């Protein structure tokens, strides 16, 4: 079935929010990069819209994962920017702690190789099945399982390590 421009517009209206969230996670929490990534993917999808026969959402997620991997490859060729880290602790669980936890997760996601990051985001944030992820990324389900296991191990290790601020003896 050939798709119309009106169907593309409807797709963008109804799916861009969830796709932006996926792009945001794939970009390690960089909102501007996520918006650029999604715009590029939607622009390419528009040009191919009439030929997309399978699920447009799955197609978009696969395109986002591939585009994000390409972006990280380009960035790894350049000199890495110095990152600054901070840790805000609160005696009570509140918005500050929530922000700190979210930032810690985003920092940990940035440590993952692009393929593992894509698998983790699609599996645990977008609730895609291993089979759907394998189709989206063009790999075998076993590869998805092993990438998820490796990615989760790296995330556990990253999230269990105290920040530099905590190691210097600052109160936690």
C-alpha positions in Angstrom: 0.0 0.0 0.0 1.4 3.4 -1.0 1.3 6.1 1.7 0.2 9.6 1.2 1.7 12.9 2.4 -1.3 13.3 4.7 -0.5 10.0 6.3 3.1 11.2 6.8 1.8 14.3 8.5 -0.4 12.3 10.7 2.5 10.0 11.6 4.7 13.0 12.6 1.9 14.5 14.7 1.2 11.3 16.6 4.7 9.8 16.8 7.2 12.6 17.0 7.1 12.9 20.8 8.0 9.3 21.4 10.6 9.4 18.6 12.2 12.5 20.1 12.5 10.7 23.5 14.2 7.8 21.7 16.5 10.3 19.9 17.2 12.1 23.2 18.3 8.8 24.9 20.3 7.7 21.9 22.1 11.1 21.9 23.0 10.7 25.6 20.7 13.5 26.8 21.7 16.2 24.3 18.3 17.8 23.4 19.7 19.8 20.5 21.4 16.8 18.9 18.2 14.7 19.5 16.1 17.3 17.7 18.6 17.5 14.8 18.7 13.7 14.6 15.0 13.3 14.5 14.6 16.1 11.9 17.2 14.4 9.7 15.5 11.1 10.0 12.0 12.5 9.4 13.3 14.4 6.3 14.7 11.2 4.9 11.5 9.3 5.7 9.4 11.9 3.9 11.5 11.3 0.7 10.9 7.5 1.1 7.5 7.6 2.6 5.6 6.0 -0.3 8.1 3.1 -0.2 7.9 2.3 3.5 5.7 -0.7 3.6 6.4 -2.0 7.2 5.7 -0.2 10.4 6.8 3.4 10.1 7.5 3.6 13.8 9.9 0.6 13.6 11.5 2.1 10.5 12.0 5.5 12.3 13.5 3.8 15.4 15.9 1.9 13.2 16.8 5.0 11.3 17.4 6.9 14.6 19.6 4.2 16.0 21.7 4.1 12.8 21.9 7.8 12.5 22.9 8.1 16.2 25.6 5.5 15.7 27.0 7.4 12.7 26.9 10.6 14.8 28.9 9.0 17.6 31.4 7.7 15.1 31.9 11.2 13.7 32.3 12.6 17.2 34.8 9.9 18.3 37.1 11.1 15.4 37.1 14.6 16.9 38.8 15.6 20.1 36.5 14.9 23.0 35.3 17.9 24.9 36.1 18.1 28.6 33.0 17.1 30.5 32.2 18.6 33.9 30.4 16.5 36.4 28.5 17.5 39.4 26.5 15.7 42.0 23.6 17.3 43.9 22.5 15.4 46.9 19.5 16.1 49.0 18.7 14.8 52.5 15.2 14.0 51.2 14.2 12.5 47.9 13.0 15.4 45.8 13.3 16.9 42.4 17.0 17.5 42.8 17.6 13.8 43.5 15.5 12.9 40.5 17.5 15.2 38.3 20.8 13.8 39.6 19.6 10.2 39.0 18.5 11.1 35.4 21.8 12.8 34.7 23.7 9.8 36.1 21.8 7.5 33.8 22.4 9.8 30.8 26.2 9.9 31.6 26.2 6.1 31.9 24.4 5.8 28.5 27.1 7.9 26.9 29.7 5.4 28.0 28.1 2.6 25.9 29.2 1.8 22.4 26.6 3.1 19.8 25.1 -0.4 19.1 24.8 -1.3 22.8 23.2 2.1 23.5 20.7 1.6 20.7 19.8 -1.9 22.0 19.4 -0.6 25.6 17.3 2.4 24.6 15.1 0.4 22.2 14.7 -2.5 24.6 14.3 -0.9 28.0 13.0 2.6 27.2 10.9 1.9 24.1 9.9 -1.6 25.2 10.6 -3.2 21.8 11.0 -7.0 21.7 14.4 -8.6 20.9 13.0 -9.7 17.5 11.9 -6.2 16.6 15.2 -4.7 17.7 17.0 -7.3 15.6 15.0 -6.4 12.5 15.4 -2.7 13.2 19.2 -2.9 13.6 19.7 -5.6 10.9 21.2 -8.2 13.2 20.3 -11.5 14.9 18.3 -11.8 18.1 21.3 -13.4 19.7 23.3 -10.3 19.0 20.6 -8.2 20.6 20.7 -10.4 23.7 24.5 -10.2 24.0 24.6 -6.4 23.3 21.9 -5.9 26.0 23.8 -8.0 28.5 27.1 -6.2 27.8 25.4 -2.8 27.9 23.6 -3.6 31.2 26.9 -4.7 32.7 28.6 -1.5 31.7 25.6 0.6 33.0 25.7 -1.3 36.4 29.4 -0.6 36.7 29.1 3.1 35.7 26.1 3.7 38.0 27.8 2.0 41.0 30.9 4.1 40.9 30.9 7.3 43.0 31.4 10.6 41.2 34.7 12.5 41.5 32.9 14.8 43.9 32.1 12.0 46.3 35.6 10.4 46.0 37.1 13.7 47.3 35.4 13.2 50.6 32.5 15.5 50.1 29.4 14.5 52.1 27.1 12.3 50.2 
